[in-house]
Amino acid sequence: MSQGITVLKRKRKEVIRIAFSFQGVQCRETLDLPGTRENLRYAERLRGEILRKIEHGTFRYNDYFPSSAKCRVFGHGSAKGKDATIKQLLEGYRERSKASLQPSTWRGYRMAIDNILIPQFGHLQVQALSTGTLREWIALQKVTRKRMSNLLLPLRNALSEALADEVIDFNPLDRLKLSRILPRDTLHTDYEPQPYSVEELVPLLVSMTGAERAAFQFWAYTGVRTSELIALTWADIDLQAGTVRVHRAVVEGEEKGTKTRAGVRTIPLLLAARQALEDQRQRTEKAGGRVFMNPRNDKEWTDQSLLQLWQRTCKKAMASYRNPYQMRHTFASQLLSQGENPAYIAKLLGHKTTEMVIRNYGRWVEQGATLGFDRPQVKYGREHLPGLPEVGDASDSGANRV
């Protein structure tokens, strides 16, 4: 019997089952035919035809198995028929897209679909969702244009599929311009980094102990992203050269590459970052895995556990709280205000160009630029922080220059 073809015996008759993979999902469909030689040859030809169409991207589930529940899963046939609702459309898209999207992206889509789009539009039939209905709802939202674009993206994609399936004649979102609908004061975000000053940061770090302090001290003096901090292994650390290579990230518990190609980079270790690593070696280096582990449960750090730790630390110290991602902002703003080249800082942060640096850290860039030839000796991260054993200065190898 050929691969993917199975004869099953059910009560008083035989049937033939065809198995294949579509969009990362294992599919098994039944042909109501006895397992004769002729029928088996037919099943083989049918399966071969399906596989060719899958390869060429032209396979439609309802063309072959219109009564199958998988039609709904893949958004083919009845789940996208003219009587389908927006809820069915979005649920089908949500399940299909999981196999092709990054975990963090899919989680954002799922939250937008389940928490916002389905509650708002799910009861409508696909053909009843008009440009006017969308316009009225969008106009009442107090979010930035970027936020609204992200919320509407899974709906836009699902409607584009419905358009391709000829369920609708046009995508109603294509006839809208958010800049003409959203209130003027929401078109742009007023977000600004809120980095810590050295006078604020150092006492907070010193108040921490052990592996918890090591993680945050390293974070504040390398400027890595949260996902990159979690993913670091000892194989990425070269203490002799005084560098750390960043080339992976952990998002939603899954390891992947860095956010962008420019994210793959080598960061020279400031003395304070090296001090944190030397302290952490006794805890995790022998295991050869992740550099930083949560000492409360011996598991990998997560965004949430790092957030909760920083909240506890700030509360205990009765200090002003800002989210822990400010460790990255603190690293960048401190070095820029001391006169470091924005292009160099962009490289250390994993940005392809200086655009993000100028946009997010413009005032610190200006502070550094005013120093001119009177630029004082830079200090950030170049002194041992109290409370940890001192380590050798790596400046001879060039590693202490950031």
Sequence and secondary structure as in RCSB ss.txt:
>XXXX:A:sequence
MSQGITVLKRKRKEVIRIAFSFQGVQCRETLDLPGTRENLRYAERLRGEILRKIEHGTFRYNDYFPSSAKCRVFG
HGSAKGKDATIKQLLEGYRERSKASLQPSTWRGYRMAIDNILIPQFGHLQVQALSTGTLREWIALQKVTRKRMSN
LLLPLRNALSEALADEVIDFNPLDRLKLSRILPRDTLHTDYEPQPYSVEELVPLLVSMTGAERAAFQFWAYTGVR
TSELIALTWADIDLQAGTVRVHRAVVEGEEKGTKTRAGVRTIPLLLAARQALEDQRQRTEKAGGRVFMNPRNDKE
WTDQSLLQLWQRTCKKAMASYRNPYQMRHTFASQLLSQGENPAYIAKLLGHKTTEMVIRNYGRWVEQGATLGFDR
PQVKYGREHLPGLPEVGDASDSGANRV
>XXXX:A:secstr
  TTEEEEEETTEEEEEEEEEETTEEEEEEESS   HHHHHHHHHHHHHHHHHHHHT   HHHH TT THHHHTT
 GGGGSTT BHHHHHHHHHHHHTTTS HHHHHHHHHHIIIIIHHHHTTSBGGG  HHHHHHHHHT  S HHHHHH
HHHHHHHHHHHHHHTTSSSS GGGG  GGGTS GGGSS         HHHHHHHHHH  HHHHHHHHHHHTT   
HHHHHH BGGGEETTTTEEEE  EEETTEEE  SSGGG EEEE  HHHHHHHHHHHHHHTTTTSBS EETTTTEE
  HHHHHHHHHHHHHHTT     TTHHHHHHHHHHHHTT  HHHHHHHHT SSSHHHHHHHHHHHHHHHTTGGG 
    TT S  TTS      GGGTTT  
